[in-house]
Amino acid sequence: MDRILDLAHRLARYGAWAGGALVILAAFVIGLDIVVRKLFVLAFGGAAELSGYVLAISSSWALALALLDRAHIRIDSLYVHLPVRACAALDVLGLMVMLGFAALLTWHGWNVFHQSFNLGSRAVTAIATPLAYPQFLWLVGLAYFALVTLLLLLRACHALVTGDIATVQRIAGSRTGQQDLEEELESLRRRAEPAEDRP
């Protein structure tokens, strides 16, 4: 199961990188559109529309990576004062709620895509983009988020039942300030190493 989660993490990272590249490309297109509009008093149009698609697609793919990296914001004022077993149970409950949310997003995303595909819907803009294409990429990101949430929930439930509380905390627990600090220090240490010393 851990091997599947590692593979899911790698795929989520690739999806986030692709989303980040799309955001940079969208920023370049918007900047170019502004420069052309100012200098030549004309616009090639569609930059705002394309950036909207990019934002939706990149956000949907970032959800899975944020969940795997435990980067979603959690309010843990009470959580840090509870016994570790209670925290582990709350972590599993949190994953259950997140799965319900992810499934709901994916279901509504499917309905939006399905309707656009069946009707052959196009954007009411100059470039008249067939909406099914960007919506499909957005939907795949949402579905992947739901799948990753399910995998994490299954692994966390197994760990909780077998008494492996450390694994529940590692994959689903709230990150502490100390963990964030240690990770940043490790990152700085790796960047400071000469290239030939790196593994």
URNOR-V387788 format. One record per backbone hydrogen bond with DSSP energy under -1.0 kcal/mol. NH is the residue of the N-H (numbers start at 1). CO is the residue of the C=O. E is the energy in kcal/mol with one decimal. If there is no record, write none. Layout:
nh:NH co:CO e:E
nh:NH co:CO e:E
//
This chain:
nh:5 co:1 e:-2.2
nh:6 co:2 e:-2.3
nh:7 co:3 e:-2.2
nh:8 co:4 e:-2.6
nh:9 co:5 e:-2.3
nh:10 co:6 e:-2.2
nh:11 co:7 e:-2.4
nh:12 co:8 e:-2.4
nh:13 co:9 e:-2.3
nh:14 co:10 e:-2.2
nh:15 co:11 e:-2.4
nh:16 co:12 e:-2.4
nh:17 co:13 e:-2.6
nh:18 co:14 e:-2.6
nh:19 co:15 e:-2.4
nh:20 co:16 e:-2.7
nh:21 co:17 e:-2.6
nh:22 co:18 e:-2.1
nh:23 co:19 e:-2.1
nh:24 co:20 e:-2.2
nh:25 co:21 e:-2.4
nh:26 co:22 e:-2.7
nh:27 co:23 e:-2.4
nh:28 co:24 e:-2.2
nh:29 co:25 e:-2.5
nh:30 co:26 e:-2.6
nh:31 co:27 e:-2.6
nh:32 co:28 e:-2.7
nh:33 co:29 e:-2.4
nh:34 co:30 e:-2.2
nh:35 co:31 e:-2.3
nh:36 co:32 e:-2.8
nh:37 co:33 e:-2.2
nh:38 co:34 e:-2.3
nh:39 co:35 e:-2.8
nh:40 co:36 e:-2.4
nh:50 co:46 e:-2.8
nh:51 co:47 e:-2.3
nh:52 co:48 e:-1.6
nh:53 co:49 e:-1.7
nh:54 co:50 e:-2.5
nh:55 co:51 e:-2.5
nh:56 co:52 e:-2.0
nh:57 co:53 e:-2.7
nh:58 co:54 e:-2.9
nh:59 co:55 e:-2.1
nh:60 co:56 e:-2.0
nh:61 co:57 e:-1.9
nh:62 co:58 e:-1.7
nh:63 co:59 e:-1.2
nh:66 co:62 e:-2.6
nh:67 co:63 e:-2.0
nh:68 co:64 e:-2.5
nh:69 co:65 e:-2.5
nh:71 co:66 e:-3.4
nh:80 co:76 e:-1.8
nh:81 co:78 e:-1.8
nh:82 co:79 e:-1.6
nh:87 co:83 e:-2.2
nh:88 co:84 e:-2.4
nh:89 co:85 e:-2.3
nh:90 co:86 e:-2.3
nh:91 co:87 e:-2.4
nh:92 co:88 e:-2.1
nh:93 co:89 e:-2.4
nh:94 co:90 e:-2.7
nh:95 co:91 e:-1.9
nh:96 co:92 e:-2.0
nh:97 co:93 e:-2.4
nh:98 co:94 e:-2.5
nh:99 co:95 e:-2.5
nh:100 co:96 e:-2.1
nh:101 co:97 e:-2.2
nh:102 co:98 e:-3.0
nh:103 co:99 e:-2.8
nh:104 co:100 e:-2.1
nh:105 co:101 e:-2.5
nh:106 co:102 e:-2.5
nh:107 co:103 e:-2.6
nh:108 co:104 e:-2.4
nh:109 co:105 e:-2.6
nh:110 co:106 e:-2.6
nh:111 co:107 e:-2.1
nh:112 co:108 e:-2.2
nh:113 co:109 e:-2.6
nh:114 co:110 e:-3.3
nh:115 co:111 e:-2.2
nh:116 co:112 e:-2.2
nh:117 co:113 e:-2.9
nh:118 co:114 e:-2.6
nh:119 co:115 e:-2.3
nh:120 co:116 e:-1.0
nh:121 co:116 e:-2.0
nh:123 co:129 e:-2.5
nh:125 co:123 e:-1.8
nh:131 co:121 e:-1.9
nh:133 co:130 e:-1.3
nh:135 co:131 e:-2.0
nh:136 co:132 e:-1.9
nh:137 co:133 e:-1.6
nh:138 co:134 e:-2.1
nh:139 co:135 e:-2.6
nh:140 co:136 e:-2.5
nh:141 co:137 e:-1.7
nh:142 co:138 e:-1.9
nh:143 co:139 e:-2.9
nh:144 co:140 e:-2.4
nh:145 co:141 e:-2.0
nh:146 co:142 e:-2.1
nh:147 co:143 e:-2.4
nh:148 co:144 e:-2.7
nh:149 co:145 e:-2.2
nh:150 co:146 e:-2.1
nh:151 co:147 e:-2.5
nh:152 co:148 e:-2.6
nh:153 co:149 e:-2.4
nh:154 co:150 e:-2.6
nh:155 co:151 e:-2.3
nh:156 co:152 e:-2.8
nh:157 co:153 e:-2.7
nh:158 co:154 e:-2.2
nh:159 co:155 e:-2.3
nh:160 co:156 e:-2.5
nh:161 co:157 e:-2.6
nh:162 co:158 e:-2.1
nh:164 co:159 e:-2.7
nh:165 co:163 e:-1.7
nh:168 co:164 e:-1.4
nh:169 co:165 e:-2.5
nh:170 co:166 e:-2.2
nh:171 co:167 e:-2.3
nh:172 co:168 e:-2.4
nh:173 co:169 e:-1.1
nh:180 co:176 e:-2.1
nh:181 co:177 e:-2.3
nh:182 co:178 e:-2.6
nh:183 co:179 e:-2.4
nh:184 co:180 e:-2.2
nh:185 co:181 e:-2.5
nh:186 co:182 e:-2.3
nh:187 co:183 e:-2.3
nh:188 co:184 e:-2.5
nh:189 co:185 e:-2.4
nh:190 co:186 e:-2.3
nh:191 co:187 e:-2.0
nh:192 co:188 e:-1.7
nh:193 co:189 e:-1.0
nh:197 co:194 e:-1.6
nh:198 co:195 e:-1.0
//
